[in-house]
Amino acid sequence: MFGLSELAMILIVVIVVLGIKKLPELARSAGKATRIFKSETKALKEQDAPSAPGKVVSGTVINRDQPPRS
């Protein structure tokens, strides 16, 4: 019976023999997919990060010179 390593080796040989013309195209598309994935991950991290100190927060303005309302 074949072990896992033998089957993996046979699969690699079959892929190389049958798809030798497609390997550069596959590698190129895998590289593009990796770059897209990295850029999208970076964009999501930047989106989730806290913004600069000038962030606008809604609320009520309180004048310190006037006594508080009851």
PDB file as gemmi writes it, atoms N, CA and C in Angstrom:
CRYST1    1.000    1.000    1.000  90.00  90.00  90.00 P 1                      
ATOM      1  N   MET A   1       0.836  -1.169   0.000  1.00  0.00           N  
ATOM      2  CA  MET A   1       0.000   0.000   0.000  1.00  0.00           C  
ATOM      3  C   MET A   1       0.888   1.242   0.000  1.00  0.00           C  
ATOM      4  N   PHE A   2       0.421   2.293  -0.660  1.00  0.00           N  
ATOM      5  CA  PHE A   2       1.173   3.544  -0.719  1.00  0.00           C  
ATOM      6  C   PHE A   2       0.963   4.356   0.545  1.00  0.00           C  
ATOM      7  N   GLY A   3       2.016   5.025   0.973  1.00  0.00           N  
ATOM      8  CA  GLY A   3       1.919   5.932   2.118  1.00  0.00           C  
ATOM      9  C   GLY A   3       1.616   7.337   1.626  1.00  0.00           C  
ATOM     10  N   LEU A   4       1.435   8.230   2.534  1.00  0.00           N  
ATOM     11  CA  LEU A   4       1.094   9.608   2.194  1.00  0.00           C  
ATOM     12  C   LEU A   4       2.215  10.291   1.425  1.00  0.00           C  
ATOM     13  N   SER A   5       3.446  10.051   1.805  1.00  0.00           N  
ATOM     14  CA  SER A   5       4.566  10.699   1.123  1.00  0.00           C  
ATOM     15  C   SER A   5       4.716  10.206  -0.323  1.00  0.00           C  
ATOM     16  N   GLU A   6       4.471   8.914  -0.555  1.00  0.00           N  
ATOM     17  CA  GLU A   6       4.551   8.386  -1.918  1.00  0.00           C  
ATOM     18  C   GLU A   6       3.460   8.968  -2.804  1.00  0.00           C  
ATOM     19  N   LEU A   7       2.252   9.056  -2.258  1.00  0.00           N  
ATOM     20  CA  LEU A   7       1.139   9.631  -3.033  1.00  0.00           C  
ATOM     21  C   LEU A   7       1.390  11.103  -3.336  1.00  0.00           C  
ATOM     22  N   ALA A   8       1.944  11.843  -2.394  1.00  0.00           N  
ATOM     23  CA  ALA A   8       2.255  13.248  -2.617  1.00  0.00           C  
ATOM     24  C   ALA A   8       3.317  13.392  -3.707  1.00  0.00           C  
ATOM     25  N   MET A   9       4.322  12.525  -3.691  1.00  0.00           N  
ATOM     26  CA  MET A   9       5.373  12.580  -4.703  1.00  0.00           C  
ATOM     27  C   MET A   9       4.819  12.266  -6.092  1.00  0.00           C  
ATOM     28  N   ILE A  10       3.955  11.256  -6.188  1.00  0.00           N  
ATOM     29  CA  ILE A  10       3.331  10.905  -7.469  1.00  0.00           C  
ATOM     30  C   ILE A  10       2.472  12.058  -7.964  1.00  0.00           C  
ATOM     31  N   LEU A  11       1.719  12.684  -7.072  1.00  0.00           N  
ATOM     32  CA  LEU A  11       0.870  13.816  -7.454  1.00  0.00           C  
ATOM     33  C   LEU A  11       1.712  14.980  -7.963  1.00  0.00           C  
ATOM     34  N   ILE A  12       2.818  15.267  -7.313  1.00  0.00           N  
ATOM     35  CA  ILE A  12       3.697  16.354  -7.759  1.00  0.00           C  
ATOM     36  C   ILE A  12       4.263  16.058  -9.138  1.00  0.00           C  
ATOM     37  N   VAL A  13       4.688  14.814  -9.364  1.00  0.00           N  
ATOM     38  CA  VAL A  13       5.242  14.435 -10.676  1.00  0.00           C  
ATOM     39  C   VAL A  13       4.177  14.561 -11.759  1.00  0.00           C  
ATOM     40  N   VAL A  14       2.964  14.113 -11.495  1.00  0.00           N  
ATOM     41  CA  VAL A  14       1.872  14.204 -12.480  1.00  0.00           C  
ATOM     42  C   VAL A  14       1.560  15.664 -12.785  1.00  0.00           C  
ATOM     43  N   ILE A  15       1.520  16.500 -11.770  1.00  0.00           N  
ATOM     44  CA  ILE A  15       1.230  17.923 -11.993  1.00  0.00           C  
ATOM     45  C   ILE A  15       2.319  18.571 -12.843  1.00  0.00           C  
ATOM     46  N   VAL A  16       3.572  18.256 -12.545  1.00  0.00           N  
ATOM     47  CA  VAL A  16       4.679  18.840 -13.302  1.00  0.00           C  
ATOM     48  C   VAL A  16       4.674  18.346 -14.742  1.00  0.00           C  
ATOM     49  N   VAL A  17       4.449  17.063 -14.953  1.00  0.00           N  
ATOM     50  CA  VAL A  17       4.492  16.504 -16.312  1.00  0.00           C  
ATOM     51  C   VAL A  17       3.317  17.009 -17.149  1.00  0.00           C  
ATOM     52  N   LEU A  18       2.123  16.987 -16.591  1.00  0.00           N  
ATOM     53  CA  LEU A  18       0.943  17.375 -17.363  1.00  0.00           C  
ATOM     54  C   LEU A  18       0.744  18.882 -17.445  1.00  0.00           C  
ATOM     55  N   GLY A  19       1.220  19.609 -16.466  1.00  0.00           N  
ATOM     56  CA  GLY A  19       0.947  21.033 -16.449  1.00  0.00           C  
ATOM     57  C   GLY A  19       2.169  21.907 -16.548  1.00  0.00           C  
ATOM     58  N   ILE A  20       3.214  21.451 -17.216  1.00  0.00           N  
ATOM     59  CA  ILE A  20       4.464  22.203 -17.298  1.00  0.00           C  
ATOM     60  C   ILE A  20       4.260  23.557 -17.967  1.00  0.00           C  
ATOM     61  N   LYS A  21       3.354  23.651 -18.927  1.00  0.00           N  
ATOM     62  CA  LYS A  21       3.104  24.917 -19.613  1.00  0.00           C  
ATOM     63  C   LYS A  21       2.273  25.868 -18.753  1.00  0.00           C  
ATOM     64  N   LYS A  22       1.504  25.328 -17.855  1.00  0.00           N  
ATOM     65  CA  LYS A  22       0.621  26.151 -17.022  1.00  0.00           C  
ATOM     66  C   LYS A  22       1.280  26.621 -15.727  1.00  0.00           C  
ATOM     67  N   LEU A  23       2.426  26.059 -15.355  1.00  0.00           N  
ATOM     68  CA  LEU A  23       3.050  26.400 -14.078  1.00  0.00           C  
ATOM     69  C   LEU A  23       3.404  27.887 -13.935  1.00  0.00           C  
ATOM     70  N   PRO A  24       4.000  28.537 -14.946  1.00  0.00           N  
ATOM     71  CA  PRO A  24       4.278  29.977 -14.786  1.00  0.00           C  
ATOM     72  C   PRO A  24       3.007  30.804 -14.599  1.00  0.00           C  
ATOM     73  N   GLU A  25       1.978  30.449 -15.336  1.00  0.00           N  
ATOM     74  CA  GLU A  25       0.703  31.166 -15.209  1.00  0.00           C  
ATOM     75  C   GLU A  25       0.091  30.951 -13.823  1.00  0.00           C  
ATOM     76  N   LEU A  26       0.180  29.728 -13.322  1.00  0.00           N  
ATOM     77  CA  LEU A  26      -0.344  29.441 -11.988  1.00  0.00           C  
ATOM     78  C   LEU A  26       0.439  30.175 -10.911  1.00  0.00           C  
ATOM     79  N   ALA A  27       1.747  30.219 -11.052  1.00  0.00           N  
ATOM     80  CA  ALA A  27       2.576  30.925 -10.076  1.00  0.00           C  
ATOM     81  C   ALA A  27       2.281  32.424 -10.096  1.00  0.00           C  
ATOM     82  N   ARG A  28       2.103  32.970 -11.287  1.00  0.00           N  
ATOM     83  CA  ARG A  28       1.787  34.390 -11.426  1.00  0.00           C  
ATOM     84  C   ARG A  28       0.446  34.720 -10.778  1.00  0.00           C  
ATOM     85  N   SER A  29      -0.555  33.905 -11.027  1.00  0.00           N  
ATOM     86  CA  SER A  29      -1.867  34.164 -10.451  1.00  0.00           C  
ATOM     87  C   SER A  29      -1.867  33.962  -8.935  1.00  0.00           C  
ATOM     88  N   ALA A  30      -1.068  33.021  -8.455  1.00  0.00           N  
ATOM     89  CA  ALA A  30      -0.950  32.830  -7.006  1.00  0.00           C  
ATOM     90  C   ALA A  30      -0.284  34.046  -6.369  1.00  0.00           C  
ATOM     91  N   GLY A  31       0.711  34.611  -7.022  1.00  0.00           N  
ATOM     92  CA  GLY A  31       1.368  35.819  -6.525  1.00  0.00           C  
ATOM     93  C   GLY A  31       0.424  37.005  -6.483  1.00  0.00           C  
ATOM     94  N   LYS A  32      -0.390  37.151  -7.542  1.00  0.00           N  
ATOM     95  CA  LYS A  32      -1.373  38.236  -7.568  1.00  0.00           C  
ATOM     96  C   LYS A  32      -2.386  38.065  -6.447  1.00  0.00           C  
ATOM     97  N   ALA A  33      -2.852  36.856  -6.252  1.00  0.00           N  
ATOM     98  CA  ALA A  33      -3.840  36.598  -5.193  1.00  0.00           C  
ATOM     99  C   ALA A  33      -3.252  36.900  -3.827  1.00  0.00           C  
ATOM    100  N   THR A  34      -1.983  36.556  -3.631  1.00  0.00           N  
ATOM    101  CA  THR A  34      -1.330  36.839  -2.353  1.00  0.00           C  
ATOM    102  C   THR A  34      -1.202  38.337  -2.123  1.00  0.00           C  
ATOM    103  N   ARG A  35      -0.813  39.083  -3.164  1.00  0.00           N  
ATOM    104  CA  ARG A  35      -0.688  40.533  -3.025  1.00  0.00           C  
ATOM    105  C   ARG A  35      -2.044  41.176  -2.733  1.00  0.00           C  
ATOM    106  N   ILE A  36      -3.098  40.730  -3.404  1.00  0.00           N  
ATOM    107  CA  ILE A  36      -4.438  41.264  -3.160  1.00  0.00           C  
ATOM    108  C   ILE A  36      -4.871  40.961  -1.735  1.00  0.00           C  
ATOM    109  N   PHE A  37      -4.626  39.744  -1.288  1.00  0.00           N  
ATOM    110  CA  PHE A  37      -4.998  39.352   0.067  1.00  0.00           C  
ATOM    111  C   PHE A  37      -4.271  40.217   1.104  1.00  0.00           C  
ATOM    112  N   LYS A  38      -2.979  40.440   0.901  1.00  0.00           N  
ATOM    113  CA  LYS A  38      -2.205  41.262   1.829  1.00  0.00           C  
ATOM    114  C   LYS A  38      -2.713  42.695   1.856  1.00  0.00           C  
ATOM    115  N   SER A  39      -3.011  43.263   0.677  1.00  0.00           N  
ATOM    116  CA  SER A  39      -3.480  44.649   0.648  1.00  0.00           C  
ATOM    117  C   SER A  39      -4.854  44.784   1.292  1.00  0.00           C  
ATOM    118  N   GLU A  40      -5.734  43.813   1.094  1.00  0.00           N  
ATOM    119  CA  GLU A  40      -7.054  43.863   1.721  1.00  0.00           C  
ATOM    120  C   GLU A  40      -6.942  43.703   3.235  1.00  0.00           C  
ATOM    121  N   THR A  41      -6.045  42.839   3.691  1.00  0.00           N  
ATOM    122  CA  THR A  41      -5.837  42.668   5.123  1.00  0.00           C  
ATOM    123  C   THR A  41      -5.310  43.952   5.743  1.00  0.00           C  
ATOM    124  N   LYS A  42      -4.374  44.605   5.064  1.00  0.00           N  
ATOM    125  CA  LYS A  42      -3.829  45.871   5.552  1.00  0.00           C  
ATOM    126  C   LYS A  42      -4.909  46.940   5.610  1.00  0.00           C  
ATOM    127  N   ALA A  43      -5.765  46.996   4.585  1.00  0.00           N  
ATOM    128  CA  ALA A  43      -6.845  47.985   4.574  1.00  0.00           C  
ATOM    129  C   ALA A  43      -7.824  47.750   5.716  1.00  0.00           C  
ATOM    130  N   LEU A  44      -8.128  46.502   6.010  1.00  0.00           N  
ATOM    131  CA  LEU A  44      -9.033  46.206   7.120  1.00  0.00           C  
ATOM    132  C   LEU A  44      -8.409  46.593   8.455  1.00  0.00           C  
ATOM    133  N   LYS A  45      -7.114  46.356   8.617  1.00  0.00           N  
ATOM    134  CA  LYS A  45      -6.437  46.736   9.858  1.00  0.00           C  
ATOM    135  C   LYS A  45      -6.443  48.248  10.036  1.00  0.00           C  
ATOM    136  N   GLU A  46      -6.203  48.987   8.944  1.00  0.00           N  
ATOM    137  CA  GLU A  46      -6.211  50.451   9.018  1.00  0.00           C  
ATOM    138  C   GLU A  46      -7.614  50.972   9.316  1.00  0.00           C  
ATOM    139  N   GLN A  47      -8.608  50.309   8.794  1.00  0.00           N  
ATOM    140  CA  GLN A  47      -9.988  50.719   9.015  1.00  0.00           C  
ATOM    141  C   GLN A  47     -10.390  50.503  10.472  1.00  0.00           C  
ATOM    142  N   ASP A  48      -9.921  49.447  11.095  1.00  0.00           N  
ATOM    143  CA  ASP A  48     -10.267  49.127  12.472  1.00  0.00           C  
ATOM    144  C   ASP A  48      -9.422  49.889  13.486  1.00  0.00           C  
ATOM    145  N   ALA A  49      -8.308  50.453  13.060  1.00  0.00           N  
ATOM    146  CA  ALA A  49      -7.414  51.159  13.979  1.00  0.00           C  
ATOM    147  C   ALA A  49      -8.071  52.460  14.445  1.00  0.00           C  
ATOM    148  N   PRO A  50      -7.780  52.876  15.674  1.00  0.00           N  
ATOM    149  CA  PRO A  50      -8.339  54.142  16.154  1.00  0.00           C  
ATOM    150  C   PRO A  50      -7.808  55.301  15.319  1.00  0.00           C  
ATOM    151  N   SER A  51      -8.645  56.290  15.112  1.00  0.00           N  
ATOM    152  CA  SER A  51      -8.242  57.406  14.265  1.00  0.00           C  
ATOM    153  C   SER A  51      -7.422  58.418  15.046  1.00  0.00           C  
ATOM    154  N   ALA A  52      -7.050  59.473  14.387  1.00  0.00           N  
ATOM    155  CA  ALA A  52      -6.206  60.513  14.969  1.00  0.00           C  
ATOM    156  C   ALA A  52      -6.923  61.216  16.117  1.00  0.00           C  
ATOM    157  N   PRO A  53      -6.172  61.976  16.948  1.00  0.00           N  
ATOM    158  CA  PRO A  53      -6.772  62.633  18.102  1.00  0.00           C  
ATOM    159  C   PRO A  53      -7.854  63.651  17.758  1.00  0.00           C  
ATOM    160  N   GLY A  54      -7.955  64.102  16.542  1.00  0.00           N  
ATOM    161  CA  GLY A  54      -8.939  65.103  16.155  1.00  0.00           C  
ATOM    162  C   GLY A  54     -10.301  64.520  15.840  1.00  0.00           C  
ATOM    163  N   LYS A  55     -10.621  63.396  16.353  1.00  0.00           N  
ATOM    164  CA  LYS A  55     -11.887  62.735  16.070  1.00  0.00           C  
ATOM    165  C   LYS A  55     -13.057  63.523  16.674  1.00  0.00           C  
ATOM    166  N   VAL A  56     -14.135  63.665  15.935  1.00  0.00           N  
ATOM    167  CA  VAL A  56     -15.306  64.400  16.387  1.00  0.00           C  
ATOM    168  C   VAL A  56     -16.200  63.468  17.192  1.00  0.00           C  
ATOM    169  N   VAL A  57     -16.574  63.941  18.388  1.00  0.00           N  
ATOM    170  CA  VAL A  57     -17.448  63.172  19.265  1.00  0.00           C  
ATOM    171  C   VAL A  57     -18.671  64.019  19.557  1.00  0.00           C  
ATOM    172  N   SER A  58     -19.854  63.452  19.349  1.00  0.00           N  
ATOM    173  CA  SER A  58     -21.070  64.218  19.620  1.00  0.00           C  
ATOM    174  C   SER A  58     -21.290  64.316  21.123  1.00  0.00           C  
ATOM    175  N   GLY A  59     -21.838  65.451  21.542  1.00  0.00           N  
ATOM    176  CA  GLY A  59     -22.099  65.652  22.960  1.00  0.00           C  
ATOM    177  C   GLY A  59     -22.615  67.048  23.215  1.00  0.00           C  
ATOM    178  N   THR A  60     -22.631  67.460  24.458  1.00  0.00           N  
ATOM    179  CA  THR A  60     -23.115  68.780  24.841  1.00  0.00           C  
ATOM    180  C   THR A  60     -21.935  69.640  25.266  1.00  0.00           C  
ATOM    181  N   VAL A  61     -21.935  70.887  24.793  1.00  0.00           N  
ATOM    182  CA  VAL A  61     -20.881  71.823  25.149  1.00  0.00           C  
ATOM    183  C   VAL A  61     -21.251  72.461  26.485  1.00  0.00           C  
ATOM    184  N   ILE A  62     -20.331  72.478  27.420  1.00  0.00           N  
ATOM    185  CA  ILE A  62     -20.566  73.046  28.738  1.00  0.00           C  
ATOM    186  C   ILE A  62     -19.685  74.262  28.906  1.00  0.00           C  
ATOM    187  N   ASN A  63     -20.285  75.395  29.244  1.00  0.00           N  
ATOM    188  CA  ASN A  63     -19.537  76.615  29.481  1.00  0.00           C  
ATOM    189  C   ASN A  63     -19.127  76.622  30.953  1.00  0.00           C  
ATOM    190  N   ARG A  64     -17.873  76.720  31.231  1.00  0.00           N  
ATOM    191  CA  ARG A  64     -17.379  76.643  32.607  1.00  0.00           C  
ATOM    192  C   ARG A  64     -17.714  77.903  33.424  1.00  0.00           C  
ATOM    193  N   ASP A  65     -17.960  79.008  32.739  1.00  0.00           N  
ATOM    194  CA  ASP A  65     -18.230  80.265  33.443  1.00  0.00           C  
ATOM    195  C   ASP A  65     -19.641  80.329  34.001  1.00  0.00           C  
ATOM    196  N   GLN A  66     -20.555  79.579  33.451  1.00  0.00           N  
ATOM    197  CA  GLN A  66     -21.949  79.599  33.912  1.00  0.00           C  
ATOM    198  C   GLN A  66     -22.191  78.454  34.886  1.00  0.00           C  
ATOM    199  N   PRO A  67     -23.050  78.690  35.889  1.00  0.00           N  
ATOM    200  CA  PRO A  67     -23.370  77.597  36.802  1.00  0.00           C  
ATOM    201  C   PRO A  67     -24.182  76.512  36.087  1.00  0.00           C  
ATOM    202  N   PRO A  68     -24.044  75.268  36.503  1.00  0.00           N  
ATOM    203  CA  PRO A  68     -24.781  74.186  35.846  1.00  0.00           C  
ATOM    204  C   PRO A  68     -26.285  74.308  36.050  1.00  0.00           C  
ATOM    205  N   ARG A  69     -27.045  73.851  35.043  1.00  0.00           N  
ATOM    206  CA  ARG A  69     -28.506  73.859  35.140  1.00  0.00           C  
ATOM    207  C   ARG A  69     -28.964  72.667  35.936  1.00  0.00           C  
ATOM    208  N   SER A  70     -30.064  72.882  36.709  1.00  0.00           N  
ATOM    209  CA  SER A  70     -30.601  71.772  37.492  1.00  0.00           C  
ATOM    210  C   SER A  70     -31.796  71.170  36.833  1.00  0.00           C  
TER     211      SER A  70                                                      
END                                                                             
